[in-house]
Amino acid sequence: MTDSEYRAGKVAVIGRPNVGKSTLLNRLVGHRISITSRKPQTTRYCVPGIVTTDAAQIVFVDTPGFQLEHVSGLNRAMNRAVARSLQGADAVLWVVEALRFGGKDAALQSMVPHGKPLVVAVNKIDRVRDKQMLLPFLSEIAKRLAATAIIPVSAARGTGVDTLVTVLAPLLPPGPRVFGDADITTLNERDLAAELIREQLFRLFGEELPYSCAVEIESFQARQGVRVICAAILVDKESHKPIVIGRRGEKLKEVASKARRSMEDLLGGKVHLEVWVKTRRGWTDDKRTLQRLGFDMDR
């Protein structure tokens, strides 16, 4: 393939909470770079995943769920990140759940920039027992959305994922590869470490607590081939601190142990991880804290 035929660009991945955007990104990339849990709105940052083929290099950007009900500084920053990702994308990948398209799905339609190619991934088809029900649903989506293509997929099993890449590649502008063949994300190891700790908060604690927590990496060093990481879990209320720590520190040890193993799997090396808990009241509306956590607070 000549340089003039090669394609390269960004694809914004959108969808309501719990449709499997992060699972799909991880399947596309082949590595678990975007954190997942059974709770909705686990994703807080825009997470780029790089897929390189002989025909194209695609940067998929997993976006947080757009916040319509909450008005904290954190949620406003997340909404700005989603809007910027959509405006800066060359194409949009809209993930919907098989046999489920409701008001929260339809609300996203106005966010898709006019004139940008749109591909719809109908996810979780592995959960549909009667596959004959898929055809009328796909027809309904085709009527609702002006999509270039509608692809049934299973992010959990990998069904249809290669087809997504094949369909999206020609929609990108001609251009050379920007990243190396082995690159999988533009996130640095510090950011990935923070996210893997936050993932465990979502997986191990109750419904509300993880949403009021953040993770701040206070130091990240490499010593004789070992990554030495010191991290603080920020909680909004003093009463949350003993919950995260647990009796005799057992809960915090579990968070750290599971996060460390995830880091070693992803980063490919030994990790020494120290984690503690700090109370920082009102951090979701504190500009300086949000900036340290990587959010753009200029607007």
MARLO-652786 format. One line per 2 residues: their letters; for each residue x negated, y, z of N, C-alpha, C. Coordinates in Angstrom, 3 decimals. Each point is the difference from the previous one (the first is absolute). Layout:
# residues N
a	X,Y,Z,X,Y,Z,X,Y,Z  ...
***
This chain:
# residues 299
mt	-0.841,-1.195,0.000,0.841,1.195,0.000,-0.875,1.242,0.000  0.295,0.966,-0.880,-0.769,1.242,-0.078,0.408,0.931,1.126
ds	-0.867,1.008,0.245,0.297,0.966,1.059,1.289,0.758,-0.276  0.295,0.238,-1.260,1.212,0.754,-0.336,1.270,-0.810,0.253
ey	-0.124,-1.333,0.079,1.157,-0.849,0.251,0.207,-0.293,1.482  -1.045,0.188,0.799,0.095,-0.313,1.426,0.889,1.021,0.709
ra	0.742,-0.451,1.022,0.930,0.856,0.732,-0.415,0.083,1.467  0.233,1.170,0.591,-0.335,0.183,1.411,0.912,1.077,0.576
gk	0.485,-0.230,1.211,0.861,0.999,0.621,0.590,-0.473,1.306  0.892,0.848,0.548,0.617,-0.261,1.299,1.469,-0.377,-0.156
va	0.431,-0.913,0.850,1.402,-0.411,0.049,0.483,0.158,1.439  0.971,0.875,0.223,0.575,0.188,1.329,1.027,-1.100,0.262
vi	-0.126,-0.656,1.149,0.909,-1.074,0.381,0.995,0.553,1.018  1.282,0.027,-0.363,1.016,0.550,0.885,1.079,-1.047,0.275
gr	0.844,0.285,0.973,1.090,-0.904,0.346,0.425,0.256,1.429  1.222,-0.366,0.325,0.477,0.179,1.371,-0.784,-0.924,0.937
pn	0.102,0.230,1.315,-0.703,-0.854,0.956,0.402,-1.474,-0.136  -0.985,-0.862,0.228,0.195,-1.455,0.061,0.328,-0.671,-1.329
vg	-0.333,0.640,-1.125,0.191,-0.688,-1.285,-1.250,-0.780,-0.402  -1.100,0.189,0.742,-1.214,-0.781,-0.275,-1.047,0.726,-0.815
ks	-0.052,1.328,0.087,-0.985,0.768,-0.777,-1.425,-0.377,0.392  -0.273,-0.035,1.298,-1.359,-0.295,0.458,-0.406,-1.429,-0.322
tl	0.930,-0.932,0.163,-0.288,-1.393,-0.352,-0.300,-0.123,-1.486  0.743,0.741,-0.810,-0.232,-0.024,-1.444,-1.361,0.587,-0.343
ln	-0.363,1.121,0.621,-1.318,0.592,-0.254,-1.104,-0.989,0.350  0.118,-0.635,1.158,-1.018,-0.966,0.410,-0.102,-1.158,-0.982
rl	1.132,-0.446,-0.514,0.002,-1.084,-0.981,-0.647,0.451,-1.304  0.293,1.219,-0.436,-0.587,0.529,-1.229,-1.525,0.079,0.102
vg	-0.473,0.491,1.136,-1.437,0.218,0.187,-0.724,-1.305,0.338  0.710,-0.904,0.676,-0.633,-1.246,0.419,-0.657,0.081,1.353
hr	0.232,1.107,0.709,-0.541,0.198,1.349,1.042,0.736,0.834  -0.043,-0.221,1.307,0.979,0.631,0.881,-0.524,1.360,0.449
is	0.201,1.003,-0.853,-0.484,1.347,0.307,1.099,0.892,0.556  1.257,-0.364,-0.202,1.127,0.784,0.512,0.664,-0.805,1.103
it	0.149,0.591,1.184,0.498,-0.750,1.140,1.485,-0.329,-0.173  0.411,-1.104,0.613,1.382,-0.464,-0.130,0.528,-0.436,1.358
sr	1.304,0.089,0.149,0.689,-0.560,1.159,1.463,-0.160,-0.379  0.760,-0.627,0.876,1.420,-0.171,-0.268,0.791,1.273,0.281
kp	-0.627,0.958,0.658,0.688,1.257,0.315,-0.016,0.925,-1.220  1.054,0.780,-0.200,0.012,0.941,-1.123,-0.963,1.153,0.236
qt	-0.427,0.604,-1.093,-0.833,1.212,0.041,-1.303,-0.199,0.768  -0.618,-1.171,-0.217,-1.320,-0.248,0.584,-1.048,0.887,-0.673
tr	0.135,0.192,-1.318,-0.976,0.795,-0.754,0.122,1.469,0.371  -1.117,0.623,0.358,-0.014,1.400,0.403,-0.862,0.840,-0.942
yc	-0.912,-0.644,-0.700,-0.897,0.694,-0.925,0.234,-0.506,-1.420  -0.446,0.784,-0.964,-0.030,-0.491,-1.377,-1.237,-0.881,-0.152
vp	0.225,-1.258,-0.348,-1.090,-0.974,-0.050,-0.271,-0.380,-1.448  -1.182,0.354,-0.529,-0.322,-0.362,-1.390,-0.615,-1.390,-0.118
gi	0.471,-0.739,-0.983,-0.566,-1.310,-0.301,-0.382,-0.066,-1.465  -1.212,-0.448,-0.292,-0.537,0.041,-1.361,0.075,-1.382,-0.635
vt	0.611,-0.051,-1.178,0.076,-1.234,-0.780,-0.697,0.247,-1.331  -1.021,-0.800,-0.305,-0.770,0.166,-1.232,0.128,-1.245,-0.866
td	0.413,0.210,-1.241,0.103,-1.101,-0.964,-0.808,0.361,-1.237  0.008,-0.884,-0.992,-0.696,0.287,-1.253,0.682,1.114,-0.785
aa	1.277,0.258,0.291,0.764,1.001,-0.761,0.168,1.317,0.724  -0.056,-0.019,1.360,0.313,1.224,0.740,-0.547,-0.053,1.419
qi	-0.152,1.192,0.558,-0.295,0.130,1.429,1.130,0.820,0.617  0.758,-0.633,0.905,1.184,0.627,0.578,-0.232,0.233,1.488
vf	0.210,1.242,0.426,-0.036,0.322,1.426,1.447,0.066,0.482  0.434,-1.052,0.681,1.338,-0.018,0.590,-0.051,0.738,1.340
vd	0.944,0.895,0.235,0.023,0.767,1.244,1.274,-0.349,0.776  -0.181,-0.789,1.063,1.114,-0.367,0.878,0.370,1.227,0.825
tp	1.256,0.422,-0.052,0.429,1.220,0.671,0.845,-0.299,1.230  -0.017,0.903,1.006,0.900,-0.166,1.147,1.451,0.184,-0.435
gf	0.908,-0.525,0.801,1.405,0.250,-0.257,0.306,1.478,0.191  0.741,0.595,-0.925,0.310,1.423,0.082,0.923,0.246,1.188
ql	-0.360,0.982,0.851,0.721,0.259,1.240,1.088,1.050,-0.217  1.256,-0.408,0.113,1.126,0.914,-0.188,0.662,0.377,1.320
eh	-0.225,-0.804,1.038,0.720,0.201,1.252,-0.841,0.694,1.067  -1.314,-0.099,-0.067,-0.849,0.540,1.062,-0.784,1.211,-0.512
vs	-0.301,0.918,0.912,-0.595,1.271,-0.435,-1.287,0.327,0.758  -0.719,-0.981,0.520,-1.252,0.272,0.699,-1.073,0.402,-1.002
gl	-1.078,0.576,0.535,-1.121,0.360,-0.862,-0.571,-1.207,-0.712  -0.030,-1.145,0.690,-0.473,-1.243,-0.617,0.860,-0.372,-1.200
nr	1.308,0.017,0.155,0.884,-0.399,-1.091,-0.044,0.981,-1.168  -0.159,1.277,0.305,-0.134,0.978,-1.089,-1.291,-0.253,-0.775
am	-1.068,-0.338,0.720,-1.273,-0.297,-0.667,0.120,-1.241,-0.865  0.717,-1.011,0.491,0.207,-1.209,-0.783,0.797,0.298,-1.258
nr	1.031,0.824,0.115,0.811,0.356,-1.171,-0.824,0.748,-1.041  -0.880,0.883,0.466,-0.861,0.721,-0.947,-0.926,-0.974,-0.726
av	-0.498,-0.981,0.735,-0.896,-0.988,-0.617,0.725,-0.794,-1.081  1.253,-0.378,0.264,0.786,-0.728,-0.999,0.216,0.864,-1.231
ar	0.394,1.249,0.212,0.267,0.904,-1.125,-1.253,0.214,-0.845  -1.150,0.165,0.644,-1.248,0.200,-0.743,-0.368,-1.249,-0.803
sl	0.205,-1.164,0.612,-0.315,-1.249,-0.704,0.854,-0.148,-1.253  1.269,0.349,0.100,0.890,-0.099,-1.155,-0.397,0.991,-1.081
qg	-0.312,1.219,0.387,-0.381,1.015,-0.990,-1.324,-0.348,-0.671  -0.909,-0.618,0.753,-1.317,-0.318,-0.552,-0.077,-1.332,-0.715
ad	1.107,-0.738,-0.011,-0.004,-1.332,-0.615,0.263,0.085,-1.503  -0.521,-0.971,-0.702,0.262,-0.118,-1.438,1.251,-0.828,-0.268
av	0.377,-0.822,0.964,1.215,-0.818,-0.114,0.487,-0.306,1.409  1.245,-0.434,0.094,0.616,-0.297,1.294,0.478,-1.452,0.003
lw	-0.320,-0.704,1.079,0.486,-1.359,0.208,0.991,0.044,1.158  1.267,-0.217,-0.306,1.066,0.069,0.996,0.344,-1.427,0.418
vv	-0.187,-0.294,1.282,0.259,-1.338,0.515,1.375,-0.024,0.662  0.854,-0.898,-0.461,1.307,-0.201,0.613,0.107,-1.458,0.425
ea	0.917,-0.277,0.901,0.193,-1.366,0.476,1.083,-0.684,-0.812  -0.250,-1.238,-0.376,0.952,-0.756,-0.807,1.368,-0.051,0.670
lr	1.034,0.340,-0.768,1.410,-0.035,0.400,0.362,1.070,1.028  -0.937,0.946,0.241,0.295,1.078,0.958,-0.453,1.334,-0.575
fg	0.971,0.841,-0.325,-0.313,1.361,-0.451,1.083,0.909,0.577  -0.377,0.735,1.060,0.977,0.830,0.700,-0.343,1.473,-0.035
gk	0.586,0.723,0.936,-0.171,1.449,0.037,-1.432,0.447,0.203  -0.754,-0.733,0.854,-1.396,0.387,0.246,-0.860,-0.231,-1.241
da	0.365,-0.995,-0.796,-0.703,-0.206,-1.269,0.335,1.133,-0.965  1.290,0.270,-0.156,0.445,1.014,-0.959,-0.542,1.382,0.331
al	-0.227,0.281,1.306,-0.497,1.316,0.405,-1.379,0.303,-0.563  -0.738,-1.045,-0.372,-1.348,0.206,-0.535,0.002,0.450,-1.459
qs	1.140,-0.130,-0.668,0.040,0.261,-1.438,-0.404,1.429,-0.337  0.399,0.943,0.852,-0.320,1.401,-0.272,-1.483,0.303,0.190
mv	-0.735,-0.907,0.661,-1.420,0.233,0.242,-0.869,-0.393,-1.184  0.508,-0.846,-0.879,-0.807,-0.453,-1.134,-0.176,1.157,-0.976
ph	-1.243,0.438,-0.246,-0.223,1.138,-0.908,0.542,-0.273,-1.395  0.674,0.988,-0.539,0.591,-0.144,-1.328,-1.087,-0.203,-1.054
gk	0.221,-0.963,-0.858,-0.917,-0.221,-1.113,-1.109,-0.988,0.278  -0.165,-0.432,1.273,-1.056,-0.980,0.293,0.539,-1.416,-0.175
pl	-0.798,-0.877,-0.588,0.458,-1.384,-0.193,0.378,-0.646,1.330  1.104,-0.732,-0.007,0.492,-0.660,1.201,0.172,-1.494,-0.260
vv	-0.597,-0.799,0.867,0.183,-1.451,-0.027,0.614,-0.408,1.329  1.005,-0.851,-0.043,0.664,-0.481,1.210,-0.406,-1.440,0.271
av	-0.477,-0.248,1.206,-0.308,-1.365,0.444,1.112,-0.453,0.932  0.721,-1.025,-0.401,1.061,-0.566,0.842,-0.638,-1.103,0.835
nk	-0.271,0.311,1.259,-0.796,-0.860,0.863,0.859,-0.988,0.804  -0.649,-0.973,0.583,0.596,-1.015,0.874,0.951,-0.934,-0.752
id	-0.304,-0.264,-1.260,0.862,-0.918,-0.749,-0.094,-1.416,0.549  -1.071,-0.291,0.748,-0.138,-1.333,0.602,1.054,-0.249,1.074
rv	0.607,1.060,0.507,1.019,-0.136,1.041,1.409,-0.162,-0.577  0.137,0.136,-1.296,1.308,-0.126,-0.644,0.240,-1.471,-0.327
rd	0.950,-0.607,0.674,0.257,-1.435,-0.219,0.649,-0.242,-1.357  0.998,0.796,-0.317,0.702,-0.159,-1.273,-0.609,0.966,-1.013
kq	-0.922,-0.492,-0.805,-0.719,0.853,-0.940,0.924,0.590,-1.072  1.178,-0.584,-0.184,0.938,0.551,-0.982,0.513,1.379,0.414
ml	-0.132,0.325,1.286,0.435,1.306,0.485,-0.972,1.110,-0.387  -1.219,-0.385,-0.399,-1.007,1.006,-0.335,0.348,0.761,-1.279
lp	0.524,-0.692,-1.002,0.248,0.647,-1.288,0.971,1.169,0.097  1.162,-0.143,0.651,0.875,1.174,0.133,-0.625,1.115,0.823
fl	-0.823,-0.364,0.997,-0.672,1.039,0.787,-0.998,0.772,-0.859  -0.765,-0.712,-0.814,-0.956,0.658,-0.894,0.734,0.908,-0.989
se	1.149,-0.421,-0.457,0.800,0.821,-0.917,0.484,1.261,0.700  0.377,-0.141,1.266,0.437,1.167,0.776,-1.136,1.007,0.165
ia	-1.203,-0.503,0.311,-1.163,0.884,0.151,-0.308,0.703,-1.322  0.119,-0.725,-1.098,-0.267,0.596,-1.319,0.957,1.149,-0.289
kr	1.235,-0.113,0.462,0.981,1.071,-0.212,-0.270,1.199,0.902  -0.468,-0.265,1.205,-0.223,1.064,0.978,-1.279,0.796,-0.278
la	-1.058,-0.697,-0.411,-1.321,0.610,-0.074,-0.533,-0.026,-1.426  -0.560,1.129,-0.411,-0.573,0.094,-1.346,-1.422,-0.555,0.037
at	-0.101,-1.318,0.087,-1.296,-0.648,0.157,-0.526,-0.513,-1.330  -1.323,0.078,-0.148,-0.653,-0.594,-1.168,0.115,-1.511,0.026
ai	-0.095,-0.566,1.204,0.102,-1.455,0.156,0.485,-0.317,1.398  0.685,-1.126,0.132,0.465,-0.499,1.295,-0.534,-1.419,0.137
ip	-0.853,-0.222,1.008,-0.713,-1.270,0.131,0.385,-0.686,1.307  0.586,-1.184,-0.044,0.242,-0.765,1.233,-1.333,-0.528,0.545
vs	-0.237,0.189,1.307,-1.268,-0.431,0.591,0.232,-0.580,1.389  -0.987,-0.720,0.467,-0.084,-0.407,1.398,-1.394,0.361,0.485
aa	-0.078,1.076,0.765,-1.303,0.406,0.528,-0.551,-1.067,0.928  0.875,-0.678,0.731,-0.442,-1.021,0.954,-0.651,-1.186,-0.700
rg	0.517,-0.369,-1.179,-0.506,-1.180,-0.704,-0.833,0.335,-1.232  0.024,1.248,-0.424,-0.798,0.407,-1.157,0.729,-0.105,-1.327
tg	1.249,-0.411,0.018,0.770,-0.151,-1.235,0.205,1.347,-0.687  -0.333,0.091,-1.276,0.242,1.199,-0.781,-0.982,1.134,0.203
vd	-0.955,-0.165,0.914,-0.930,1.094,0.312,-0.926,0.292,-1.183  -0.502,-1.027,-0.654,-0.854,0.210,-1.173,0.774,0.699,-1.117
tl	1.278,-0.305,-0.117,0.832,0.657,-1.017,0.105,1.496,0.269  0.094,0.370,1.268,0.039,1.419,0.358,-1.230,0.735,-0.525
vt	-1.167,-0.573,0.212,-1.243,0.628,-0.456,-0.011,0.111,-1.522  0.429,-1.053,-0.664,0.026,-0.006,-1.468,0.943,1.070,-0.551
vl	1.145,0.174,0.651,0.986,0.987,-0.457,-0.451,1.425,0.302  -0.629,0.207,1.150,-0.393,1.357,0.410,-1.218,0.515,-0.764
ap	-0.921,-0.874,-0.366,-1.254,0.425,-0.625,0.208,0.902,-1.225  0.861,-0.356,-0.964,0.161,0.853,-1.186,0.655,1.359,0.291
ll	0.594,0.140,1.191,0.660,1.254,0.358,-0.984,1.048,0.515  -1.229,-0.406,0.251,-1.018,0.905,0.523,-0.734,0.687,-1.137
pp	-0.601,1.162,0.270,-0.732,0.706,-1.058,-1.305,-0.700,-0.359  -0.467,0.166,-1.211,-1.316,-0.548,-0.361,-1.081,0.615,0.871
gp	-0.957,-0.808,0.391,-1.094,0.524,0.810,-0.900,-1.101,0.501  -1.231,0.352,0.394,-0.964,-1.006,0.465,0.266,-0.388,1.454
rv	-0.643,-1.064,0.425,0.071,-0.409,1.400,-0.665,1.063,0.871  0.624,0.272,1.113,-0.552,0.948,0.968,-0.713,-0.736,1.124
fg	0.484,-1.199,0.302,-0.543,-0.774,1.113,-0.635,-1.291,-0.515  -0.837,-0.592,0.849,-0.646,-1.255,-0.364,0.978,-1.159,-0.007
da	-0.372,-1.061,-0.681,0.871,-1.165,-0.110,0.330,-0.607,1.367  -0.901,0.130,0.968,0.203,-0.615,1.314,0.720,0.925,0.985
di	0.217,1.253,-0.361,0.662,0.944,0.907,1.476,-0.360,0.148  0.503,0.053,1.229,1.406,-0.332,0.243,0.789,1.150,0.612
tt	-0.680,1.020,0.529,0.690,1.146,0.577,-0.968,1.163,0.120  0.562,1.210,0.110,-0.832,1.176,0.238,-0.045,0.360,1.485
ln	0.759,-0.726,0.830,-0.070,0.226,1.440,-1.363,-0.423,0.524  -0.515,0.741,0.975,-1.272,-0.401,0.594,0.239,-0.994,1.142
er	-1.062,-0.616,0.465,0.129,-1.043,1.014,0.563,0.547,1.308  -0.294,1.235,0.296,0.521,0.630,1.223,1.524,0.050,-0.027
dl	0.554,0.430,-1.146,1.456,0.079,-0.151,0.632,-1.385,0.049  -0.634,-0.961,-0.656,0.530,-1.361,-0.005,0.025,-0.583,1.416
aa	-1.027,0.288,0.781,-0.056,-0.503,1.372,1.144,0.573,0.837  0.252,1.291,-0.139,1.090,0.631,0.754,1.343,-0.617,-0.364
el	0.200,-0.252,-1.281,1.266,-0.562,-0.445,0.191,-1.434,0.517  -1.063,-0.775,0.053,0.124,-1.383,0.462,0.321,-0.062,1.495
ir	-0.464,0.976,0.758,0.403,0.079,1.411,1.471,0.390,0.098  0.401,0.979,-0.793,1.395,0.451,0.028,0.946,-1.119,-0.438
eq	-0.455,-0.845,-0.914,0.807,-1.131,-0.427,0.368,-0.889,1.183  -0.952,-0.238,0.888,0.272,-0.851,1.151,0.986,0.638,0.969
lf	0.008,1.327,0.087,0.993,0.674,0.841,1.403,-0.266,-0.521  0.148,0.014,-1.329,1.304,-0.279,-0.590,0.392,-1.463,0.170
rl	-0.961,-0.870,-0.035,0.312,-1.426,0.066,0.232,-0.510,1.414  -0.607,0.653,0.993,0.006,-0.552,1.353,0.917,0.717,0.977
fg	0.513,1.181,-0.377,0.800,0.759,0.950,1.426,0.212,-0.502  0.835,0.553,0.889,1.429,0.157,-0.256,0.323,0.978,-1.100
ee	1.287,0.262,-0.155,0.497,0.730,-1.163,-0.514,1.426,-0.096  -0.020,0.736,1.112,-0.272,1.438,-0.058,-1.461,0.363,0.225
lp	-0.682,-0.722,0.870,-1.337,0.415,0.434,-0.999,0.201,-1.148  -0.084,-0.910,-0.974,-1.022,0.188,-1.048,0.142,1.304,-0.784
ys	1.212,0.516,-0.118,0.214,1.220,-0.776,-0.534,1.239,0.717  -0.179,-0.101,1.317,-0.537,1.142,0.749,-1.479,-0.187,0.322
ca	-0.636,-0.973,-0.640,-1.432,-0.262,0.198,-0.802,0.376,-1.240  -1.242,0.345,0.215,-0.949,0.221,-1.091,-1.334,-0.591,0.418
ve	-0.897,-0.155,-0.957,-1.336,-0.529,0.294,-1.041,0.968,-0.537  -0.906,0.383,0.864,-1.081,0.919,-0.364,-1.339,-0.706,0.207
ie	-0.784,-0.106,-1.074,-1.334,-0.605,0.100,-0.957,1.065,0.527  -0.547,-0.238,1.179,-0.866,0.998,0.635,-1.463,-0.172,-0.391
sf	-0.395,-1.222,-0.334,-1.350,-0.213,-0.540,-0.016,-1.273,-0.827  -0.813,0.019,-1.050,-0.110,-1.150,-0.917,-1.454,-0.058,-0.446
qa	-0.707,-1.035,0.430,-1.421,-0.126,-0.319,-0.318,-1.418,-0.446  -1.046,-0.117,-0.792,-0.503,-1.315,-0.406,-1.346,-0.219,0.683
rq	-0.094,-1.050,0.796,-1.224,-0.302,0.731,-0.410,-1.440,-0.274  -1.105,-0.154,-0.700,-0.546,-1.331,-0.297,1.068,-0.913,-0.611
gv	0.733,0.542,-0.966,0.990,-0.785,-0.714,1.331,-0.153,0.701  0.157,0.613,1.163,1.252,-0.073,0.756,0.647,1.381,0.017
rv	1.287,0.060,-0.351,0.734,1.270,0.093,0.469,0.179,1.429  -0.411,1.089,0.626,0.371,0.310,1.382,1.032,1.125,-0.047
ic	1.210,-0.308,0.417,1.118,0.923,-0.160,0.620,0.300,1.362  0.167,1.278,0.282,0.700,0.430,1.212,1.262,0.739,-0.425
aa	1.149,-0.442,0.497,1.276,0.555,-0.452,0.890,0.332,1.179  0.800,1.047,-0.173,0.975,0.392,1.015,1.402,-0.147,-0.568
il	0.863,-0.661,0.752,1.420,-0.055,-0.340,0.674,1.167,0.702  0.612,0.878,-0.774,0.676,1.168,0.558,1.471,-0.325,0.220
vd	0.476,0.267,1.209,1.422,-0.166,0.297,0.576,1.351,0.388  1.282,0.160,-0.264,0.654,1.291,0.216,0.456,0.188,1.442
ke	0.216,-1.105,0.703,0.508,0.072,1.369,-0.896,-0.785,0.937  -0.162,0.523,1.226,-0.813,-0.687,0.999,0.579,-1.377,0.319
sh	1.312,-0.130,-0.075,0.647,-1.277,0.304,-0.311,-1.080,-1.039  -0.451,0.425,-1.189,-0.346,-0.967,-1.039,-1.384,-0.619,0.229
kp	-0.827,0.700,0.730,-1.389,-0.437,0.182,-0.090,-1.379,0.663  0.671,-0.241,1.133,-0.101,-1.340,0.610,0.636,-1.094,-0.851
iv	0.950,0.353,-0.869,0.605,-1.006,-0.879,-1.031,-0.498,-1.001  -0.746,0.940,-0.591,-1.019,-0.370,-0.988,-1.146,-0.762,0.665
ig	-0.369,0.409,1.196,-1.107,-0.667,0.698,0.413,-1.388,0.474  1.214,-0.090,0.546,0.485,-1.279,0.483,-0.573,-0.377,1.352
rr	0.532,-1.082,0.571,-0.471,-0.465,1.303,-1.448,-0.455,-0.088  -0.839,0.592,0.831,-1.442,-0.298,0.036,-0.658,0.221,-1.359
ge	0.593,0.862,-0.789,-0.598,0.348,-1.292,0.189,-1.031,-1.088  0.867,-1.008,0.265,0.131,-1.108,-0.943,0.569,0.420,-1.344
kl	0.958,0.928,-0.002,0.631,0.399,-1.265,-0.996,0.770,-0.866  -0.753,0.896,0.619,-0.999,0.764,-0.758,-1.084,-0.924,-0.543
ke	-0.384,-1.007,0.782,-0.989,-0.976,-0.476,0.523,-0.751,-1.224  1.300,-0.325,0.014,0.585,-0.708,-1.136,-0.001,0.876,-1.247
va	0.361,1.276,0.170,-0.038,0.941,-1.122,-1.406,0.056,-0.581  -0.990,0.184,0.859,-1.382,0.146,-0.448,-0.519,-1.274,-0.652
sk	0.318,-1.149,0.588,-0.502,-1.270,-0.527,0.562,-0.275,-1.400  1.293,0.182,-0.172,0.617,-0.270,-1.301,-0.439,1.030,-1.041
ar	-0.124,1.260,0.405,-0.471,1.026,-0.931,-1.440,-0.268,-0.421  -0.819,-0.425,0.942,-1.408,-0.283,-0.319,-0.116,-1.115,-1.029
rs	0.786,-1.059,0.176,-0.054,-1.099,-0.960,0.451,0.458,-1.387  1.013,0.831,-0.047,0.444,0.539,-1.294,-1.087,0.843,-0.648
me	-0.702,0.799,0.813,-1.088,0.827,-0.529,-1.113,-0.864,-0.564  -0.367,-1.047,0.720,-1.082,-0.867,-0.471,0.377,-0.701,-1.296
dl	1.257,-0.383,-0.124,0.463,-0.632,-1.242,-0.069,0.975,-1.165  0.457,1.227,0.220,0.062,0.983,-1.082,-1.368,0.586,-0.322
lg	-0.770,0.339,1.031,-1.273,0.685,-0.208,-1.156,-0.962,-0.255  0.199,-1.261,0.321,-1.020,-0.994,-0.305,-1.230,0.081,0.874
gk	0.192,0.088,1.299,-1.139,0.039,0.912,0.450,0.077,1.436  -0.963,-0.108,0.918,0.297,0.041,1.423,0.457,1.398,0.425
vh	0.952,0.017,0.933,0.521,1.261,0.533,0.013,-0.074,1.521  -0.547,1.035,0.633,0.144,0.167,1.455,0.971,1.156,0.197
le	1.155,-0.291,0.609,1.078,0.986,0.099,0.329,0.293,1.458  -0.005,1.282,0.339,0.440,0.457,1.321,1.220,0.900,-0.193
vw	1.066,-0.293,0.750,1.248,0.753,-0.144,0.498,0.415,1.377  0.425,1.242,0.105,0.643,0.467,1.229,1.225,0.837,-0.358
vk	0.759,0.382,1.006,1.272,0.680,-0.218,-0.052,1.395,0.626  0.461,0.991,-0.747,0.053,1.376,0.486,1.409,0.557,-0.166
tr	0.439,0.793,0.959,1.268,0.701,-0.131,-0.264,1.375,-0.620  0.661,0.268,-1.102,-0.092,1.324,-0.624,1.419,0.439,-0.344
rg	0.594,0.699,0.920,1.393,0.406,-0.154,0.186,0.888,-1.226  1.067,-0.280,-0.740,0.349,0.840,-1.142,-0.956,-0.103,-1.175
wt	-0.739,-1.111,-0.102,-1.005,-0.096,-1.072,0.635,0.033,-1.387  1.256,-0.431,-0.122,0.639,-0.021,-1.322,0.286,1.395,-0.538
dd	-0.103,1.010,0.872,0.199,1.391,-0.439,-1.242,0.853,0.212  -1.111,-0.646,0.348,-1.235,0.742,0.256,-0.867,0.027,-1.257
kr	-0.191,1.180,-0.549,-0.688,0.144,-1.285,-1.418,-0.550,0.048  -0.737,0.288,1.057,-1.390,-0.441,0.075,-0.099,-1.517,0.080
tl	0.880,-0.603,0.792,-0.015,-1.465,0.099,0.337,-0.627,-1.342  1.017,0.524,-0.667,0.399,-0.553,-1.296,-1.111,0.161,-1.037
qr	-0.721,1.112,0.050,-1.126,0.189,-0.913,-1.098,-1.018,0.279  -0.285,-0.255,1.277,-1.019,-0.997,0.342,0.430,-1.398,-0.452
lg	1.299,-0.234,-0.005,0.508,-1.302,-0.426,0.069,-0.129,-1.521  -0.390,1.072,-0.704,-0.099,-0.091,-1.466,1.152,0.586,-0.774
fd	0.900,0.726,0.665,1.132,0.589,-0.705,-0.320,1.413,-0.476  0.486,0.339,-1.167,-0.187,1.330,-0.566,1.037,0.927,0.611
md	-0.454,1.004,0.758,0.918,0.906,0.695,-0.068,1.417,-0.580  -0.486,0.120,-1.224,-0.161,1.340,-0.588,1.327,0.636,-0.338
r	1.029,-0.834,-0.252,1.290,0.570,-0.389,1.071,-0.391,1.011
***
